[in-house]
Amino acid sequence: KHESNIRTIHLLAIVSTMARISIVGTILSSLMYTAAAAPAMVWNEVTKSQSEPVYTSIQTSPKEIFNAELTKIAETSDEGDLAMVFVLQRASNGADHLPLLTSSGMLPGLSQEKNVKVYSHVEGVEGPRSVLKDLQESEFEPVMMELSQVEGKLNGELPLVTGKKNKAKRRKLLNARTVVVNVASDVVPKELDEAVVKAIQHEKVSSVVLTSARSGLEMRLAKNLEKKRRLELSKIKAKRAPRRRLEQGDDGNGNGNDDEGVYYVYMTPNILAGLLFTSLFSFVTFIGISCMGMIAGQDVYVSKMPPVGREA
């Protein structure tokens, strides 16, 4: 009985250790997944009716968010309404900056805004310019601006500038209905919090999106996956492509490829060039030898030459 009790205790210890390992593995995998995900927070006319935040864990692209959240507002809102997309640059250590700020409680104003829809995994956000490109492809007309210009844009009073280009940019920014706000990585969290809250509560703003550039780790993983995908596609295309029948490794049977529309090659350019050169060389050699055979000399030789004038 004592030995059986000891065995039971050992088994229980092993089971508890395995359970702890599985729990730790699950936590680490979830942390890695969260670190590789670039979240996005959305406030608009639709979410105002919510009393609690709504979370979406489905993998989503920025275009899908813009088409789903901004297009509805653009169709139903007035001409003066704005759509603002705040894009936070990644942190100095390459990590996703927005989760760091929200988890550490550095954005208290945003935490009070409960009528928010959170997309926990948004792929492809590499920075403000990539978001600007996605908006343009979604048939919006976005304009890039800095965080310091948000208050002036909301009030319609941007500072005066000099020069044709600067005046054109100022006019374009004043008339824009969709703006992308470039938020630097060294931004003061309080300034970001106040700017986003002002945009959410402003009567002219119909929708606000807050997101951040994905981490450097996710970008490296995405690039490696893209390389592997391209390599696999190239292998598949190479297998499906018709092969030349005169290659030694092919054995002239196609190796299981579909022979419909495929024709056997009886003469390659190299073989044709070799045959033409052999024919030309043989023809020139024959002419040369024939010409050399036509050369003739005297048939009769005498010891005494005939007198001069009597050669005939």
VEXDRENPA-686910 format. One line per 3 residues: number of its first residue (from 1); their letters; for each residue x, y, z of N, C-alpha, C. Coordinates in steps of 0.02 Angstrom, whole numbers. Layout:
% VEXDRENPA-686910
NUM> A> X/Y/Z/X/Y/Z/X/Y/Z | ... .
***
This chain:
% VEXDRENPA-686910
1> KHE> 41/-60/0/0/0/0/43/63/0 | 97/60/38/141/118/41/170/133/-28 | 192/79/-65/220/89/-132/167/116/-180 .
4> SNI> 105/91/-175/52/115/-219/36/189/-205 | 39/208/-142/27/279/-125/82/323/-155 | 144/299/-152/199/338/-180/192/345/-255 .
7> RTI> 171/291/-289/161/294/-361/104/343/-379 | 52/340/-338/-4/387/-350/19/459/-343 | 59/472/-291/85/541/-280/128/562/-339 .
10> HLL> 171/517/-364/214/532/-422/172/548/-483 | 120/508/-495/77/519/-553/42/587/-549 | 17/602/-488/-16/667/-479/32/725/-491 .
13> AIV> 94/717/-468/144/769/-478/160/778/-552 | 165/722/-589/179/726/-661/122/760/-698 | 59/741/-679/1/771/-711/-3/845/-697 .
16> STM> 10/866/-635/8/937/-618/62/976/-654 | 122/945/-662/176/978/-699/159/986/-772 | 130/934/-803/110/939/-873/55/992/-882 .
19> ARI> 10/995/-834/-43/1046/-837/-14/1116/-834 | 35/1125/-789/68/1191/-784/104/1208/-849 | 138/1159/-878/175/1172/-941/126/1191/-996 .
22> SIV> 70/1155/-1000/21/1172/-1052/-9/1241/-1042 | -21/1259/-978/-49/1326/-964/1/1380/-983 | 65/1369/-964/117/1418/-981/125/1424/-1056 .
25> GTI> 122/1366/-1091/127/1367/-1164/70/1405/-1196 | 10/1395/-1169/-49/1432/-1195/-41/1506/-1185 | -17/1526/-1125/-8/1597/-1111/44/1627/-1157 .
28> LSS> 101/1592/-1165/153/1618/-1209/130/1624/-1281 | 93/1572/-1305/69/1576/-1373/20/1633/-1382 | -23/1643/-1332/-71/1699/-1337/-35/1766/-1335 .
31> LMY> 18/1771/-1293/57/1832/-1291/92/1845/-1358 | 120/1793/-1388/152/1801/-1453/102/1821/-1505 | 42/1791/-1504/-10/1809/-1552/-30/1883/-1544 .
34> TAA> -38/1904/-1478/-57/1973/-1465/-1/2020/-1487 | 63/2000/-1476/118/2044/-1495/122/2051/-1570 | 102/1999/-1606/107/2003/-1679/46/2035/-1710 .
37> AAP> -4/2052/-1669/-66/2081/-1695/-65/2156/-1686 | -85/2194/-1737/-91/2266/-1733/-165/2282/-1723 | -185/2305/-1664/-257/2316/-1652/-280/2382/-1684 .
40> AMV> -346/2389/-1689/-377/2450/-1714/-440/2463/-1674 | -449/2526/-1654/-507/2546/-1615/-549/2594/-1656 | -615/2583/-1659/-659/2621/-1703/-715/2652/-1662 .
43> WNE> -725/2718/-1672/-783/2754/-1645/-820/2786/-1704 | -884/2776/-1709/-924/2808/-1761/-997/2813/-1739 | -1039/2834/-1785/-1110/2843/-1769/-1144/2778/-1750 .
46> VTK> -1119/2723/-1778/-1149/2657/-1764/-1133/2635/-1693 | -1072/2648/-1670/-1051/2624/-1604/-1077/2669/-1547 | -1107/2726/-1564/-1133/2770/-1511/-1190/2737/-1472 .
49> SQS> -1225/2692/-1503/-1280/2658/-1470/-1256/2602/-1423 | -1191/2588/-1423/-1165/2534/-1380/-1153/2560/-1310 | -1164/2519/-1262/-1149/2535/-1192/-1085/2503/-1168 .
52> EPV> -1062/2451/-1205/-1001/2415/-1188/-959/2407/-1252 | -894/2399/-1244/-851/2388/-1303/-868/2323/-1338 | -859/2322/-1404/-870/2262/-1444/-802/2241/-1471 .
55> YTS> -785/2177/-1462/-719/2152/-1482/-727/2103/-1540 | -683/2110/-1589/-682/2065/-1646/-611/2036/-1652 | -606/1970/-1647/-541/1937/-1649/-525/1907/-1717 .
58> IQT> -568/1919/-1767/-555/1892/-1833/-498/1930/-1866 | -455/1895/-1901/-401/1927/-1937/-430/1971/-1993 | -413/2036/-1991/-444/2085/-2036/-390/2128/-2067 .
61> SPK> -404/2152/-2127/-359/2198/-2161/-385/2269/-2153 | -342/2320/-2160/-366/2389/-2154/-420/2406/-2205 | -415/2379/-2266/-465/2394/-2317/-534/2371/-2295 .
64> EIF> -537/2312/-2264/-602/2286/-2241/-632/2330/-2186 | -589/2356/-2143/-614/2401/-2090/-639/2466/-2121 | -601/2494/-2167/-622/2557/-2198/-686/2549/-2237 .
67> NAE> -691/2494/-2275/-751/2483/-2314/-812/2470/-2269 | -800/2437/-2212/-856/2419/-2168/-876/2476/-2122 | -827/2516/-2098/-841/2566/-2047/-846/2637/-2075 .
70> LTK> -804/2654/-2124/-803/2723/-2149/-851/2735/-2206 | -862/2684/-2248/-906/2694/-2307/-977/2708/-2286 | -1002/2672/-2235/-1071/2684/-2211/-1079/2756/-2188 .
73> IAE> -1029/2781/-2152/-1034/2848/-2126/-1029/2899/-2182 | -985/2886/-2232/-977/2933/-2287/-1041/2939/-2328 | -1080/2884/-2331/-1142/2886/-2370/-1199/2921/-2333 .
76> TSD> -1197/2919/-2267/-1253/2946/-2228/-1239/3012/-2194 | -1175/3033/-2192/-1157/3093/-2155/-1161/3154/-2200 | -1156/3213/-2167/-1158/3276/-2204/-1092/3289/-2237 .
79> EGD> -1092/3343/-2279/-1032/3360/-2316/-975/3381/-2270 | -993/3412/-2213/-940/3437/-2168/-913/3386/-2121 | -939/3325/-2119/-916/3274/-2072/-848/3248/-2093 .
82> LAM> -809/3230/-2042/-741/3206/-2052/-734/3133/-2032 | -686/3100/-2063/-663/3033/-2043/-589/3038/-2029 | -569/3024/-1968/-499/3032/-1947/-470/2964/-1928 .
85> VFV> -411/2950/-1956/-376/2887/-1942/-309/2904/-1910 | -302/2889/-1846/-240/2901/-1810/-196/2839/-1816 | -135/2848/-1841/-89/2792/-1849/-27/2805/-1806 .
88> LQR> -17/2764/-1756/39/2772/-1710/98/2732/-1735 | 156/2765/-1740/217/2731/-1761/238/2680/-1709 | 275/2629/-1731/298/2577/-1684/348/2606/-1634 .
91> ASN> 354/2575/-1576/398/2599/-1524/471/2594/-1544 | 514/2626/-1505/585/2627/-1522/617/2558/-1520 | 588/2512/-1481/614/2444/-1479/584/2399/-1532 .
94> GAD> 543/2428/-1577/513/2389/-1632/447/2356/-1615 | 422/2366/-1553/360/2334/-1532/300/2375/-1554 | 242/2343/-1553/179/2378/-1568/165/2427/-1512 .
97> HLP> 157/2492/-1529/155/2544/-1478/87/2550/-1444 | 33/2540/-1481/-34/2551/-1452/-49/2504/-1394 | -37/2438/-1399/-49/2395/-1341/-8/2414/-1280 .
100> LLT> 53/2440/-1291/94/2461/-1235/62/2519/-1198 | 34/2567/-1235/2/2625/-1204/-63/2607/-1170 | -104/2566/-1202/-169/2549/-1173/-162/2504/-1112 .
103> SSG> -116/2456/-1115/-108/2410/-1059/-78/2443/-998 | -37/2496/-1008/-5/2531/-952/-48/2587/-925 | -108/2598/-954/-153/2649/-928/-132/2720/-944 .
106> MLP> -94/2730/-998/-71/2797/-1016/-122/2836/-1058 | -178/2804/-1076/-230/2837/-1114/-296/2834/-1074 | -299/2872/-1019/-359/2867/-976/-422/2894/-1009 .
109> GLS> -415/2944/-1052/-474/2972/-1084/-508/2922/-1130 | -468/2883/-1167/-496/2833/-1212/-528/2776/-1174 | -501/2761/-1115/-531/2706/-1076/-602/2724/-1053 .
112> QEK> -619/2789/-1050/-686/2808/-1030/-736/2805/-1088 | -710/2801/-1149/-754/2797/-1208/-773/2725/-1219 | -830/2705/-1193/-851/2635/-1195/-882/2616/-1262 .
115> NVK> -906/2665/-1300/-939/2649/-1364/-887/2641/-1419 | -849/2587/-1413/-794/2575/-1459/-798/2504/-1486 | -776/2495/-1547/-770/2429/-1577/-696/2415/-1587 .
118> VYS> -672/2360/-1560/-600/2344/-1559/-587/2285/-1605 | -545/2296/-1655/-520/2242/-1698/-452/2222/-1669 | -448/2162/-1641/-387/2143/-1606/-330/2121/-1652 .
121> HVE> -346/2104/-1713/-293/2080/-1759/-304/2110/-1828 | -267/2164/-1842/-270/2197/-1907/-202/2187/-1940 | -201/2153/-1997/-138/2138/-2030/-123/2190/-2084 .
124> GVE> -59/2201/-2097/-39/2244/-2153/-31/2317/-2137 | -36/2337/-2073/-26/2407/-2055/48/2419/-2043 | 81/2446/-2093/154/2457/-2089/170/2529/-2071 .
127> GPR> 121/2574/-2071/133/2643/-2054/80/2688/-2085 | 86/2754/-2074/36/2800/-2102/31/2798/-2178 | 86/2789/-2212/84/2789/-2286/48/2727/-2312 .
130> SVL> 56/2670/-2279/20/2610/-2301/-55/2618/-2290 | -74/2651/-2234/-145/2665/-2221/-172/2714/-2272 | -132/2764/-2290/-152/2812/-2341/-164/2777/-2408 .
133> KDL> -121/2731/-2425/-129/2693/-2487/-191/2649/-2485 | -204/2617/-2428/-265/2575/-2422/-328/2617/-2429 | -327/2677/-2401/-386/2720/-2407/-396/2742/-2480 .
136> QES> -342/2757/-2514/-347/2776/-2585/-374/2719/-2627 | -352/2658/-2612/-377/2600/-2649/-450/2585/-2631 | -473/2609/-2574/-543/2600/-2554/-587/2658/-2578 .
139> EFE> -561/2696/-2626/-598/2751/-2659/-613/2809/-2612 | -568/2820/-2562/-571/2880/-2522/-520/2930/-2549 | -523/2991/-2525/-475/3043/-2544/-441/3069/-2481 .
142> PVM> -396/3030/-2452/-366/3049/-2387/-309/3099/-2396 | -295/3134/-2341/-240/3182/-2337/-201/3167/-2274 | -133/3170/-2279/-91/3158/-2221/-82/3222/-2181 .
145> MEL> -82/3215/-2115/-71/3272/-2071/-35/3249/-2008 | -9/3296/-1970/26/3281/-1908/-22/3289/-1849 | -1/3262/-1792/-43/3265/-1732/-53/3337/-1709 .
148> SQV> -3/3378/-1718/-8/3448/-1697/-59/3488/-1737 | -80/3462/-1795/-128/3498/-1837/-200/3476/-1825 | -211/3429/-1779/-278/3403/-1768/-326/3457/-1743 .
151> EGK> -304/3495/-1693/-348/3546/-1665/-365/3599/-1717 | -316/3619/-1757/-331/3667/-1810/-378/3640/-1862 | -371/3576/-1879/-417/3545/-1927/-488/3542/-1899 .
154> LNG> -495/3525/-1835/-562/3522/-1805/-595/3590/-1802 | -555/3642/-1788/-582/3710/-1784/-585/3745/-1852 | -554/3715/-1903/-554/3747/-1969/-510/3808/-1972 .
157> ELP> -458/3810/-1930/-414/3868/-1927/-341/3845/-1927 | -318/3823/-1984/-248/3804/-1990/-205/3866/-1998 | -144/3866/-1973/-101/3925/-1978/-85/3942/-2050 .
160> LVT> -77/4008/-2063/-61/4031/-2130/10/4012/-2149 | 20/3997/-2212/86/3977/-2237/102/4018/-2299 | 165/4015/-2319/188/4050/-2379/211/4000/-2431 .
163> GKK> 207/4021/-2494/227/3977/-2548/168/3941/-2579 | 172/3930/-2644/117/3899/-2681/102/3829/-2655 | 156/3788/-2648/145/3718/-2628/115/3714/-2558 .
166> NKA> 142/3754/-2512/116/3752/-2444/44/3776/-2440 | 27/3827/-2480/-42/3851/-2481/-89/3798/-2510 | -65/3764/-2562/-106/3711/-2592/-117/3654/-2542 .
169> KRR> -65/3635/-2505/-72/3583/-2454/-121/3605/-2399 | -116/3667/-2378/-161/3692/-2326/-233/3692/-2350 | -244/3713/-2412/-312/3714/-2440/-339/3643/-2446 .
172> KLL> -296/3597/-2468/-317/3528/-2476/-334/3497/-2409 | -295/3513/-2357/-308/3487/-2291/-372/3515/-2261 | -387/3578/-2274/-448/3608/-2249/-510/3577/-2281 .
175> NAR> -504/3560/-2345/-562/3533/-2381/-569/3457/-2375 | -519/3424/-2347/-520/3350/-2344/-572/3326/-2294 | -606/3272/-2313/-655/3240/-2269/-627/3178/-2236 .
178> TVV> -572/3152/-2263/-539/3094/-2234/-466/3111/-2224 | -442/3107/-2162/-373/3125/-2147/-339/3068/-2110 | -274/3060/-2124/-232/3011/-2089/-184/3050/-2045 .
181> VNV> -187/3039/-1980/-146/3076/-1932/-84/3035/-1917 | -26/3062/-1933/37/3029/-1919/58/3045/-1848 | 60/2993/-1806/79/3001/-1735/148/2971/-1726 .
184> ASD> 196/3013/-1706/265/2991/-1697/271/2943/-1638 | 324/2904/-1639/334/2854/-1586/351/2887/-1519 | 381/2947/-1521/399/2981/-1459/346/3030/-1435 .
187> VVP> 284/3019/-1457/230/3064/-1438/216/3059/-1363 | 195/3116/-1334/174/3115/-1264/106/3082/-1260 | 98/3028/-1221/33/2993/-1219/-26/3038/-1202 .
190> KEL> -15/3088/-1160/-70/3133/-1141/-95/3173/-1201 | -48/3196/-1244/-68/3234/-1304/-107/3190/-1352 | -85/3128/-1361/-121/3081/-1405/-191/3068/-1377 .
193> DEA> -195/3056/-1311/-259/3042/-1280/-307/3100/-1288 | -284/3161/-1276/-327/3220/-1282/-349/3231/-1354 | -303/3221/-1403/-321/3233/-1473/-374/3183/-1496 .
196> VVK> -367/3120/-1479/-415/3069/-1501/-483/3080/-1467 | -483/3098/-1402/-546/3110/-1367/-581/3171/-1397 | -543/3224/-1414/-573/3282/-1446/-605/3263/-1513 .
199> AIQ> -570/3221/-1551/-597/3200/-1615/-661/3159/-1607 | -661/3116/-1556/-721/3074/-1544/-781/3116/-1525 | -769/3166/-1482/-824/3206/-1455/-842/3265/-1499 .
202> HEK> -804/3278/-1551/-818/3336/-1594/-879/3322/-1638 | -920/3373/-1647/-982/3364/-1684/-971/3355/-1758 | -914/3378/-1785/-902/3372/-1857/-870/3305/-1876 .
205> VSS> -847/3268/-1827/-812/3204/-1841/-862/3148/-1835 | -870/3112/-1890/-919/3056/-1890/-887/2990/-1872 | -823/2981/-1884/-790/2917/-1868/-716/2929/-1853 .
208> VVL> -692/2891/-1805/-622/2895/-1783/-594/2824/-1780 | -535/2815/-1808/-500/2750/-1805/-431/2762/-1775 | -415/2724/-1724/-349/2727/-1693/-315/2660/-1701 .
211> TSA> -258/2660/-1733/-220/2599/-1744/-146/2614/-1739 | -105/2564/-1747/-32/2574/-1743/2/2528/-1793 | 63/2548/-1810/103/2507/-1855/121/2441/-1821 .
214> RSG> 117/2387/-1859/131/2321/-1829/205/2317/-1810 | 220/2272/-1765/286/2267/-1737/336/2242/-1789 | 400/2254/-1774/453/2230/-1819/454/2154/-1824 .
217> LEM> 437/2120/-1768/436/2046/-1769/383/2021/-1818 | 324/2052/-1817/271/2031/-1862/291/2044/-1935 | 324/2100/-1948/345/2115/-2016/395/2064/-2042 .
220> RLA> 442/2044/-1998/490/1992/-2019/456/1926/-2031 | 409/1907/-1987/372/1845/-1997/331/1847/-2061 | 300/1905/-2074/259/1911/-2135/302/1906/-2197 .
223> KNL> 362/1937/-2196/407/1933/-2253/430/1861/-2265 | 446/1826/-2211/467/1756/-2219/411/1713/-2247 | 350/1724/-2223/293/1686/-2249/280/1703/-2322 .
226> EKK> 289/1766/-2341/279/1786/-2411/332/1753/-2455 | 394/1750/-2431/447/1717/-2469/431/1643/-2479 | 408/1610/-2425/391/1539/-2431/333/1529/-2479 .
229> RRL> 284/1574/-2476/226/1568/-2521/247/1576/-2593 | 291/1624/-2607/314/1634/-2676/356/1575/-2700 | 396/1547/-2655/436/1488/-2673/391/1429/-2690 .
232> ELS> 339/1418/-2650/293/1364/-2664/256/1375/-2730 | 236/1437/-2743/202/1452/-2807/248/1441/-2866 | 312/1460/-2859/359/1449/-2914/370/1375/-2926 .
235> KIK> 371/1335/-2872/379/1262/-2881/319/1233/-2916 | 259/1256/-2896/198/1230/-2928/197/1249/-3002 | 215/1311/-3018/216/1333/-3088/267/1294/-3128 .
238> AKR> 325/1280/-3097/377/1241/-3132/354/1170/-3147 | 315/1142/-3102/290/1074/-3113/237/1073/-3168 | 196/1125/-3170/142/1126/-3218/165/1148/-3288 .
241> APR> 221/1182/-3293/244/1207/-3358/266/1150/-3403 | 251/1153/-3469/274/1100/-3515/349/1100/-3522 | 379/1040/-3528/451/1034/-3531/474/1018/-3602 .
244> RRL> 536/1034/-3617/564/1017/-3683/577/942/-3687 | 561/912/-3745/563/840/-3750/634/813/-3761 | 682/857/-3777/750/833/-3790/795/836/-3729 .
247> EQG> 768/858/-3672/809/858/-3613/821/787/-3590 | 883/774/-3565/902/706/-3548/862/679/-3489 | 845/724/-3441/809/701/-3382/736/690/-3393 .
250> DDG> 710/709/-3452/639/703/-3465/619/636/-3496 | 667/606/-3532/656/541/-3565/600/543/-3617 | 580/603/-3637/531/611/-3691/462/586/-3675 .
253> NGN> 443/578/-3610/377/553/-3594/334/602/-3554 | 360/661/-3541/320/712/-3508/314/703/-3433 | 334/647/-3404/332/634/-3332/263/647/-3302 .
256> GND> 211/623/-3335/145/629/-3308/110/694/-3325 | 142/739/-3364/110/802/-3383/57/789/-3436 | 10/833/-3441/-42/827/-3492/-13/845/-3560 .
259> DEG> -19/798/-3609/12/808/-3674/-34/845/-3723 | -92/866/-3701/-137/901/-3746/-107/970/-3762 | -99/984/-3827/-71/1048/-3848/4/1051/-3843 .
262> VYY> 38/995/-3828/110/992/-3823/137/952/-3881 | 188/978/-3916/215/946/-3976/288/929/-3964 | 310/872/-3993/379/851/-3987/423/893/-4033 .
265> VYM> 482/909/-4008/530/949/-4046/579/901/-4080 | 579/901/-4148/624/856/-4185/691/888/-4200 | 697/953/-4198/760/986/-4213/764/1051/-4173 .
268> TPN> 815/1057/-4135/827/1119/-4097/869/1167/-4138 | 872/1230/-4121/915/1278/-4157/988/1258/-4159 | 1012/1226/-4106/1082/1205/-4105/1096/1151/-4157 .
271> ILA> 1050/1102/-4162/1059/1049/-4211/1055/1077/-4282 | 1008/1122/-4295/1001/1152/-4361/1064/1192/-4379 | 1092/1229/-4332/1153/1267/-4346/1211/1220/-4361 .
274> GLL> 1215/1164/-4325/1269/1116/-4338/1263/1085/-4407 | 1202/1068/-4429/1192/1040/-4495/1210/1090/-4550 | 1189/1152/-4542/1204/1203/-4592/1279/1215/-4597 .
277> FTS> 1314/1218/-4540/1387/1228/-4542/1422/1170/-4576 | 1400/1108/-4561/1431/1049/-4593/1420/1051/-4668 | 1360/1068/-4690/1347/1072/-4762/1390/1126/-4796 .
280> LFS> 1394/1185/-4766/1433/1240/-4794/1507/1221/-4796 | 1532/1190/-4743/1603/1171/-4741/1618/1118/-4794 | 1573/1070/-4803/1584/1018/-4854/1583/1048/-4924 .
283> FVT> 1537/1095/-4936/1533/1127/-5002/1596/1167/-5018 | 1619/1206/-4972/1680/1247/-4982/1741/1202/-4992 | 1745/1148/-4953/1802/1102/-4959/1802/1068/-5028 .
286> FIG> 1744/1048/-5052/1739/1016/-5118/1761/1064/-5173 | 1738/1127/-5170/1758/1176/-5221/1833/1188/-5219 | 1861/1194/-5160/1933/1206/-5153/1974/1149/-5182 .
289> ISC> 1955/1087/-5166/1993/1030/-5192/1985/1025/-5268 | 1925/1040/-5294/1915/1039/-5367/1958/1091/-5402 | 1961/1150/-5375/2003/1203/-5405/2077/1184/-5403 .
292> MGM> 2098/1154/-5349/2168/1132/-5345/2182/1076/-5395 | 2133/1033/-5411/2143/980/-5460/2145/1005/-5532 | 2121/1064/-5546/2122/1091/-5613/2188/1125/-5631 .
295> IAG> 2233/1131/-5585/2299/1159/-5599/2341/1108/-5638 | 2368/1128/-5698/2407/1082/-5742/2473/1114/-5763 | 2524/1072/-5775/2591/1095/-5800/2608/1065/-5868 .
298> QDV> 2673/1063/-5888/2694/1034/-5953/2689/959/-5951 | 2671/933/-6010/2669/860/-6016/2734/830/-6044 | 2773/871/-6087/2835/847/-6120/2892/892/-6099 .
301> YVS> 2949/861/-6083/3009/897/-6065/3066/876/-6112 | 3104/925/-6144/3160/911/-6190/3224/938/-6160 | 3280/909/-6185/3346/930/-6159/3372/992/-6196 .
304> KMP> 3351/1002/-6262/3375/1059/-6300/3315/1101/-6319 | 3320/1164/-6298/3264/1208/-6312/3265/1229/-6385 | 3210/1241/-6419/3208/1263/-6490/3238/1333/-6496 .
307> PVG> 3263/1349/-6557/3292/1417/-6567/3239/1470/-6559 | 3263/1529/-6546/3217/1585/-6535/3180/1600/-6600 | 3117/1607/-6599/3075/1620/-6657/3050/1558/-6691 .
310> REA> 3076/1498/-6670/3055/1436/-6701/3018/1391/-6650 | 2987/1423/-6599/2954/1383/-6546/2897/1343/-6574 | 2866/1369/-6627/2809/1332/-6654/2834/1275/-6695 .
***
